[in-house]
Amino acid sequence: MADSPSQKHRVLMVSDFYYPNFGGVENHVYYLSQCLLKLGHKVVVVTHAYGNRSGVRYMTGGLKVYYVPWRPFFNQSTFPTLYGVLPIIRTILIRERITVVHGHQTFSTLCHDALLNSRIMGYKVVFTDHSLHGFGDVGSIHMNKVMQFTLADVSQAICVSHTSKENTVLRSGLAPEKVFVIPNAVDSAMFKPALERPSGSEIVIVVISRLVYRKGADLLVEVIPEVCRLHPNVRFIIGGDGPKRVRLEEMREKHSLFDRVDLLGAVPHTQVRSVLISGHIFLTCSLTEAFCMAILEAASCGLLTVSTRVGGVPEVLPDDMVVLAEPDPGDIVQAIQTAISMLPKIDPQVMHNRMRELYNWHDVAKRTEIVYDRASKCPNQSLLECLSRYLSCGAWAGKLFCLVMILSFLFWHLLELWQPADDIEEVPDVTFSKNCDEEMLQKS
C-alpha cells in the first residue's frame, strides 16, 4: 500500500544558537530549514539579537528569521525569563499561523521558554537534543531537571545518535517511543577534497576543535610529542581557540616543536575546508560527543579520521573510514600509527562520494517531516492532564513545575484579554523564486 502524502506544516524553529554565530547547532537549524522549505513547508526561525542584527531578516530561499531584542546572557544563551518571552512568541505564532514549534539544544534558554509557553497554548512541540550530559556534577543535575520539566509535555523528540537517545531518555524520563534518531548531515558541496592530494613524504595531521577540557585538549598535549618522536615526517596543524591553548603552546616550547606544530587560532567556518584539505589525517580527542559534525566535514574532504571512542562517535562513520581509540594517550598514539599505515589505501574522492550518499540534508528533512506528522496526530489535552505529568517530576520539583505552568496559563489568558488573537494581523506568505540559490539547495 502506498504511503499517504505528508501534510504541509508551518514550523517555528527556536534556538539561541543561530547565524551569524557558527557551530553544529547553527548549521543544523539552517540546512534543515532550507530543505523543509524545499519540501513545501513554511519555516520561520526565532533567535536572539546578535549585535546590531535585530528584527526580521530573510535568508536564502525565503527563510524568515526573527532576531528578537534579547541579548545573550551566558555562552550565547539568553537569560531565562519563563514569562518574558510569552508575548512575542504568542504574536509570532499567530502572525505566522504556526502549527509545530521545534526547539533545538539543551543549553538554549530561549528554546525551553518557547516550548513551555507554546505547549500551554496548545501547540505541538518537538525538541532536538544535540548534546550528551552527565549525571554526577551539579551543573548536569540542574540541566537534567530542566530537561525533565521541558520534555514532560513535549509531543515528540529527536536525538542525533542512538547514544544520545539513551542519554536523553535517562535524563528526562521521556518515553523511548517518543524519541526519534535522526543524525546530522554534511554540506558535501562545500566540503570536498582538493584536486590534488598533498604530496611529499610529510604526513599532516589536522585538529580543528575548541581547545577546552571536554574536547580532549589535555590528551593532545600528551599525544603530540610522542607521535612526533615516533614519526619524524609527521606535522600537526591545530585550528581552534580556548583556555587550553596555553598548555599546547607550553608543550610546543618544551619539546621544541615549533616547526612541526602550527597553532592557527580560531578558524572561520568559511576557511575550515582550506585547512582540512592541507592534511591527510583528522584527529579528535573529545571526551564526550553526541554526534561529531567535524568528523563528517573531515571525511567529506577525504581525510582518514582518528577519534576517541566516546558517545555517538562510533555510529558516525564506517569502520574503514575511522580508527577509534580509548580516551587514553597511549591508545590514541597507537590509533594514529594504524591510520598512517592505512593512508596508501585511502582515495579522498571515493570517500567524499560515500559521504555524499550517507549523509544528506534532504534525507534528514524527510525524516524530520515524519516526526512532525507524528506530533500533529498527538491528541490535545486539558491543563489538568498536563499538570499530572509535571507533578510526577518530583516531590517538590513537581509542585513547583505545576505552579509555573499555572501562572503561564493565567498570563496567556490575560494576554488574550488584552490583545485578542483576532486583533493580531496574519502575515501573507512570501513566495520566492524556485531558482533562488537552487544549486545550494540541491548540493547535499
Residue pairs with C-beta under 8 A, 6 or more apart in sequence:
6 39
6 369
6 370
6 373
7 373
7 376
8 40
8 41
8 42
9 36
9 41
9 42
9 99
9 100
9 369
9 372
9 376
10 41
10 42
10 44
10 96
10 97
10 98
10 99
10 100
11 33
11 36
11 41
11 42
11 43
11 44
11 98
11 99
11 100
11 101
11 102
11 372
12 44
12 45
12 46
12 92
12 93
12 96
12 98
12 100
12 101
12 102
12 114
12 118
13 29
13 32
13 33
13 43
13 44
13 45
13 46
13 102
13 104
14 45
14 46
14 47
14 89
14 101
14 102
14 103
14 104
14 108
14 110
14 111
14 114
14 115
15 25
15 29
15 45
15 47
15 103
15 104
15 105
15 108
15 110
15 111
16 47
16 48
16 72
16 76
16 77
16 78
16 105
16 107
16 108
16 109
16 110
16 111
17 23
17 25
17 26
17 29
17 47
17 76
17 104
17 105
17 108
18 26
18 29
18 30
18 45
18 47
18 65
19 26
19 30
19 59
20 50
20 53
21 50
21 76
22 268
22 269
24 130
24 184
24 291
24 293
25 104
25 105
25 108
25 130
27 184
27 187
27 293
28 104
28 128
28 130
28 184
29 45
29 104
30 59
30 63
31 185
31 187
31 361
31 364
31 444
32 361
32 364
32 365
32 368
33 43
33 45
33 63
34 60
34 61
34 63
34 361
34 440
34 441
35 361
35 362
35 364
35 365
35 441
35 444
36 43
36 365
36 368
36 369
37 43
37 61
37 62
37 63
38 61
38 362
38 365
38 441
39 365
39 366
39 369
41 369
41 372
42 96
42 97
42 429
43 63
43 64
44 64
44 65
44 66
44 92
44 96
44 98
45 63
45 64
45 65
45 66
46 65
46 66
46 68
46 89
46 92
46 110
46 114
47 65
47 66
47 67
47 68
47 110
48 67
48 68
48 70
48 71
48 72
48 78
48 110
49 67
49 68
49 69
49 70
49 71
50 67
53 67
54 67
54 68
54 69
55 66
55 67
56 64
56 65
56 66
56 67
57 64
57 65
57 67
58 64
58 65
58 430
59 65
60 436
60 437
60 440
60 441
61 432
61 436
61 437
61 441
62 430
62 431
62 432
62 436
64 96
64 430
66 92
68 85
68 88
68 110
70 78
70 79
70 85
70 110
71 78
72 78
73 79
73 109
75 107
77 107
77 108
77 109
77 110
78 109
78 110
79 109
80 109
80 112
80 113
81 113
82 113
82 116
82 404
82 408
83 117
83 407
83 408
83 411
84 113
85 110
85 113
85 114
85 117
86 113
86 117
86 408
86 411
86 412
86 415
87 415
89 113
89 114
89 117
89 118
90 117
90 121
90 412
90 415
91 424
92 98
93 101
93 118
93 121
93 123
94 421
94 424
94 426
95 424
95 425
95 426
95 427
96 426
96 427
97 426
98 123
99 123
99 124
99 376
100 123
100 124
100 125
100 126
100 372
100 375
100 376
101 114
101 115
101 118
101 123
101 124
101 125
101 126
102 125
102 126
102 127
102 128
102 372
103 111
103 112
103 114
103 115
103 125
103 126
103 127
103 128
104 111
104 127
104 128
104 130
105 111
105 128
105 129
105 130
105 131
106 129
106 130
106 131
106 133
106 143
106 146
106 147
107 131
107 143
111 127
112 146
112 150
115 125
115 127
115 150
115 154
116 149
116 150
116 404
116 405
116 408
117 408
117 412
118 125
119 125
119 153
119 154
119 386
120 383
120 386
120 405
120 408
120 409
120 412
121 412
122 380
124 155
124 372
124 375
124 376
124 378
125 153
125 154
125 155
125 375
126 154
126 155
126 156
126 157
126 158
126 371
126 372
126 375
127 150
127 151
127 154
127 156
127 157
127 158
128 157
128 158
128 159
128 160
129 157
129 158
129 159
129 160
129 164
129 167
129 168
129 290
130 160
130 164
130 290
130 291
131 164
131 290
132 163
132 164
132 167
132 288
132 289
132 290
132 311
132 312
133 140
133 143
133 144
133 167
133 171
134 140
134 288
135 141
135 144
135 170
135 171
143 171
144 171
144 172
145 393
145 394
145 397
147 168
147 171
147 172
148 171
148 172
148 173
148 393
148 394
148 397
149 390
149 393
149 397
149 401
149 404
150 172
151 157
151 168
151 172
151 173
151 174
152 173
152 389
152 390
152 392
152 393
152 401
153 386
153 389
153 390
154 174
154 178
155 178
155 374
155 375
155 378
156 178
156 179
156 180
156 371
156 374
156 375
156 378
157 168
157 174
157 178
157 179
157 180
158 179
158 180
158 181
158 182
158 368
158 371
159 165
159 167
159 168
159 179
159 180
159 181
159 182
159 290
160 181
160 182
160 183
160 184
160 290
160 291
160 312
161 181
161 183
161 290
161 291
161 311
161 312
161 315
161 316
162 181
162 312
162 315
163 290
163 311
163 312
163 315
164 181
164 290
164 291
164 311
164 312
165 176
165 179
165 181
167 290
168 174
168 179
169 175
169 176
169 179
173 393
180 367
180 370
180 371
182 364
182 367
182 368
182 371
183 291
183 315
183 316
183 359
183 364
184 291
184 293
184 296
184 359
184 364
185 296
185 359
185 360
185 361
185 363
185 364
185 444
186 293
186 296
186 297
186 299
186 300
186 355
186 359
186 444
187 361
187 443
187 444
188 300
188 352
188 355
188 356
188 359
188 443
188 444
189 439
189 440
189 443
189 444
190 273
190 443
191 272
191 273
191 276
191 296
191 297
191 300
191 301
192 273
192 300
192 301
192 352
193 277
193 301
193 302
193 348
193 349
193 351
193 352
194 277
194 301
194 302
194 348
197 280
197 302
197 348
198 204
198 277
198 278
198 279
198 280
201 233
202 233
202 234
202 235
203 231
203 233
203 234
203 235
203 280
203 281
203 340
203 343
204 234
204 235
204 236
204 237
204 278
204 279
204 280
204 281
205 227
205 234
205 235
205 236
205 237
205 279
205 280
205 281
205 282
205 283
205 306
205 336
206 236
206 237
206 238
206 239
206 275
206 276
206 278
206 279
206 281
206 282
206 283
206 298
206 303
207 220
207 236
207 237
207 238
207 239
207 240
207 282
207 283
207 284
207 285
208 238
208 239
208 240
208 267
208 272
208 275
208 276
208 282
208 294
208 298
209 215
209 216
209 217
209 239
209 240
209 284
209 285
209 286
209 294
210 240
210 241
210 242
211 217
211 238
211 240
211 241
211 242
211 243
211 244
211 245
211 248
212 242
212 243
212 244
213 244
213 287
214 286
214 287
214 288
215 240
215 242
215 284
215 285
215 286
215 287
216 284
216 285
216 286
216 287
216 308
216 327
217 242
217 244
217 245
217 247
217 248
217 285
218 244
218 247
219 285
219 308
219 327
219 328
219 329
219 332
220 238
220 248
220 283
220 285
221 244
221 247
221 248
221 251
222 329
223 283
223 285
223 329
223 332
223 333
223 336
224 236
224 248
224 251
224 257
224 261
225 251
225 255
225 257
226 329
226 333
227 234
227 236
227 333
227 336
228 234
228 236
228 255
228 257
228 260
228 261
230 333
230 337
231 337
231 340
234 260
234 340
235 260
235 261
235 262
236 260
236 261
236 262
237 262
237 264
237 275
237 278
237 279
238 248
238 261
238 262
238 263
238 264
239 264
239 265
239 266
239 267
239 272
239 275
240 264
240 265
240 266
240 267
241 265
241 266
245 263
245 265
248 261
248 263
249 263
251 257
251 261
252 258
252 261
252 263
264 275
267 275
272 297
273 297
273 301
276 282
276 297
276 298
276 301
276 303
277 301
277 302
279 303
280 303
280 304
280 343
280 346
281 303
281 304
281 305
281 306
281 336
281 339
281 340
281 343
282 294
282 295
282 298
282 299
282 303
282 304
282 305
282 306
283 305
283 306
283 307
283 332
283 336
284 292
284 294
284 295
284 305
284 306
284 307
284 308
284 313
285 307
285 308
285 327
285 332
286 292
286 307
286 308
286 310
286 311
286 313
287 308
287 310
287 327
288 310
288 311
289 310
289 311
289 312
289 313
290 311
290 312
291 311
291 312
291 313
291 315
291 316
292 307
292 312
292 313
292 316
295 305
295 307
295 313
295 316
295 317
295 322
296 316
296 355
296 359
298 305
299 305
299 317
299 321
299 322
299 351
299 355
300 351
300 352
300 355
300 356
301 348
301 352
302 346
302 347
302 348
302 349
302 351
302 352
303 348
304 321
304 322
304 323
304 339
304 342
304 343
304 346
305 317
305 321
305 322
305 323
305 339
306 322
306 323
306 325
306 332
306 335
306 336
306 339
307 313
307 322
307 323
307 324
307 325
308 324
308 325
308 326
308 327
308 332
309 324
309 325
309 326
309 327
310 327
313 324
314 324
316 322
318 354
321 351
321 354
323 335
323 336
323 338
323 339
323 342
324 335
325 331
325 332
325 334
325 335
326 332
356 444
360 444
361 444
362 444
383 405
383 406
383 409
386 405
387 402
387 405
387 406
390 398
390 401
390 402
390 405
391 398
391 399
391 401
391 402
392 398
393 401
